[in-house]
Amino acid sequence: MRDDFSETTHFKMDKAQPRLLDNTGQGIVGAPLDRPDGPLKVSGTAPYAADVLPTGCLHGVLVRATISRGKVTAVDKGSLAGVEGVVDVITDPRMIRNPAQGMAGEAPVQTGDEVHYHGQPIALVVAESFETARDAAHRLKVTYEAEDGVAVTPDTAEQEVGDPDTAGDFNAAYDGAAVKVDLDYFSPSHVAAPMEPHAAVAEWTGNQLVLRSALQMVRFNKLEVADSLGISPDAVRILAPYVGGGFGSKLGIGPEAIAACIAAQKLGRPVRVVMSRQTVFDSVLRRSETAQRVRLGATKDGRIVALSHDDRVSNIQGEGFAEPVSQASQFLYGADGLSFQQTVARPAMTPSGSVRAPGEAVGMIAFEAAVDELAEKLGMDPLELRLKNIPDTHPMDGRPYSARRLADCLNDGAERFGWADRKMRREGDWLIGMGMASAARTNMLIESAARVRLTGTGAIVETDMTDIGTGTYAILGQIAAEMLGLSVEQVEVRLGDSDLPGASGSGGSFGASSAGSAVFMAAKTLREELAKRLGCEADDLTLSGGIARGGNVEKSLADLVDSEMVAEATIEGGKTAKESFSAGFGAHFAEVAVNEWTGEVRVRRMLGVMAMGRILNEKTARSQALGGMVWGLGSALHEEMMNDTRDGHVVTRDLANYHVASHLDVPRDMKVVFLEERDDEANPIQSKGIGELGISGAGAAILNAIAHATGKRVRTIPALPDRVIEAMES
């Protein structure tokens, strides 16, 4: 008998990688396979964070500030003396903190007794039942020292103007341009509002903490919890096997988790804290509103020579995150002179942070609408203008693109959608128009680790990577099965446990590629060992159906693996990210009908054509792309977070008042097409991010279609009926 095999490797992405997955021959990677966690979720048996109640579990409800800015001067616990079942009121300053940004690398603001915005969590009422805790939280008397004259809108708040980011001489190029547009756009704040509200269950055993929570980035969240509590990371275990959506709102640790941990330690009993939907809206990171200015200058034949995209966003004092509005604008089209400048306003509002496709989701709505407006002024087809201005290299730093099929996406989509037949027409009271936009989303490889255990009958994949509804369980199982000659049923995937190897987490559309590459590299190590045991070169090894073949030898895995072979791999970015630029590209097309009397907009059909590297699971990829397009539709037509201009509190505090696209708002004719692509310089599995590319540019295609139908522009989104009517009457 051989000794068990165990090996740990660290891989840095320093050069283009061979396409091993093109030669493994099983056809599992890329196939539209069902998600193995699907039956648990549709049957209601998948254990989400708030579903696990340890014996003796108490319930906590957050108390939130009712002033815009100032200090808490007293919390009157005596005001709850008559409420039976109240256990304690927790006012530990460690729990009064603004939500962190996960991997952002910046410590969140430690507020102590300070209040930075209306709705900020300031205390936790703990009781024997949730209902008692909720009632007591409303009754608790808190006194404040409120600041006077607090700015609660971005327009009236302090403005921090950043330095311009430039390439070439924008002013000279713009002054010399034959045709120019100078346009202003506005987008409101958005909320992520995932299906599962933010929740946490904390339980201590001695000095060891187990936290069950709805989190996206367990490896980073473990460190945040330890930092917040002032304990060693070794004393923290986080469990997040199922997360009901995140969209950026669960990247970092939040007040519900820290409050639960502090209360559980103090009281010696487990504590569960679940945010209500209104609390999620009030106190979880929002997407910043934006005020954007786009200036474009071109020659008469449509070559863009000057390109500028400036923006103003907001966040509270001390927070370093700022919505990267012009992120895609900096690499999508070329120009002789480019300039980008950001201003950050500091109002007393809910802190802002990453919400799905930070930057591109709102930046590309304005930027791609402005490109259309330039095309109109030139008398040029918007498709032709875009095709004409695709740069050879990154306009800002000169790096070559690693793999880019933007032109193919534009042309393919135009043909499929019937763009050549585009014309304004009328059907009774409805004005019909078509619009299009480019799609772009930067691609990243984030350090990630995974362990693969191989027996003679199957394999186990272990990583703390999360599945927030995106299909991680399916994808990682497919990669391991493809590499090891197994069926997906023979692979068990274990996720969301901080005791497992630390993965990238779910965010930035980098999760599948980063965690998937770690699984790939671990399985590759196992393949190399199997080749040695079979007596052939690794390149000659074929694994399929549990059989290894190579060098005219054939053996079953059971013959080659005595008990268990274990490989753990860590992957991180390297030289390829510095020497080339990787991004996903695509094109969105939309047809809308606009009622000339009511201003109602109905989206009749949408098409997204995308090139995003190797598709790991065609079904989950399509779902992600469609979901992004739906969000783009919602951003263009429905979503608008509103704040009271007197004290800054959120007015649209739930899904009854914050409108998202419903089934009847989404056209049945919504299609996604994936063009074949491999990005050898992105990662070893040649894949790219998917979900956020779907939203990037989708809203602009709808706005451009409205403009085509009506001949008028809506530059304040969403394009609500009254705004459409106002534009049509202007």
C-alpha angles and dihedrals in degrees: 000000000000122000115257113273119236126166136164122203136182119207128192120198098235101141143019112288131227117250100247093159089062089062105040088088103206098107093219097118108074095019117129094246125169120253112259090218092054098094091051092051098046091046093050094239100112105110109235120188098272093043094074112080114178118210111285094014117173125208128233132196123193120239113215134206120261097198130076098231136346138075139306106240100177142004110202106213088175089070087075096051093113097047108100116218099029109135104181148329113235117209100162108152091225090073095050098084138122117254114273125232097235107227094012090109095224122115111237119243111278102216105182105185093343123118117211102174143007109273097027112149109250105162144008125228111207122198143159091259136030092236092054092048091049093050092046093049089059092047098047112114116224126179125204144191099224124200118235125232096018114177109232099172128065091235094060099036131095111284122218109197116204129210117268119257106218146174121190121346109308097179094053093045093047093047090052097045117117095212124032141178126193110186139173125209133179131202125183129229117282131204127214095218097179117201091251110060117225110281142166139185115195126193129175128204105188105306094340120101127204113192121188107194146151099254136149103204110040097174091057095036091059090058092046092053092049091048093048093050096038094238137120117276086232088069093058129082119178123196119195107150093152125030120182098218131308113183089190097309092102098043092106136033114275137205094264091062098045092044091052091049094049094045094047092051094047096046099038092231134094114268129202122201120185123178119228116232090255091053090051090055093044102045112016119093114279129202107257121250112244138215107196134188119194122188121184130177126188144172117255091260092055107262108144109229101167127039128175130167116180125175146180120214133165144229136157123273115287098017113120100201118104124177105256093226099167096043096116094033088067096063108022102081134016130238140165091243127027130179133178126179131175131201121195119206119204109212126157095258135123107295116262127229145143116334120171110308095002107209102008097056093067101013094060093049089064098033097049091044088053091052088056091049089053089051090052092051090048092048087235134137108260090225092053092048092054095046091050094055104047104128126227093225137013104295095219104044107010097241116151118246112251098215122348129168099169094130091048091051092050094048096041092048093047091054094046093046097046095243092161089066093051112140138143113259141166132230106186107294092351125096113207125210143162129219139177141190140181120252124216136164126172115243126223140187111212124193108270139168134201138173125215122196116198125195129172090267107035149330141257123214116205127188136129089239113133133228109215093177095292098110104259093147090056099043098048090047091051093051093050093045092049093049097044102041095248135127117250088247088063093057123081117197120205116194144165100039118121090210088070124079111296116256134190094262126223113300143093091032088278099107102090094043096044100042090035091055090052090053089046093052093047091050090046089057089052091049090054091052092047089052090054091051091048091047100240140105116273091240090057095050120111121189120189137142092003091302127117119209131182142122091023089300127117126190137158120246087244088062093049100042115058098186116328139343116201129194127175121190135186121197130190138171121272143160097335091067090053097042099044139023121240124197141145116247136192148140132248126207127187139179119201139181117215121196107228093211104040101027091230114156121210119188107218101183141352134194129192120191112189141178110198107153122261113357107229097192118008094204098050091041091053091048091051093048093047091047090053092050091050089052089049089053090049092049091051097046114016124012117097126149110204130198130198106251091215100062105357097245117152112259098185094059102158144023091273090066103024101068122216127178112283127202093270091051092058117076120236087223097071114134138179124201122191118206116213111259141155122197105200092181097050100068141317093277094050093230133136137200118283118178100065095044087065093063096039107100096354094109091048091057088057094047090049090050090052090052091049092050097046105024088232135100130233108201099170110072142246094053095227117181094258091052091048091050091047091052092047091051095048 
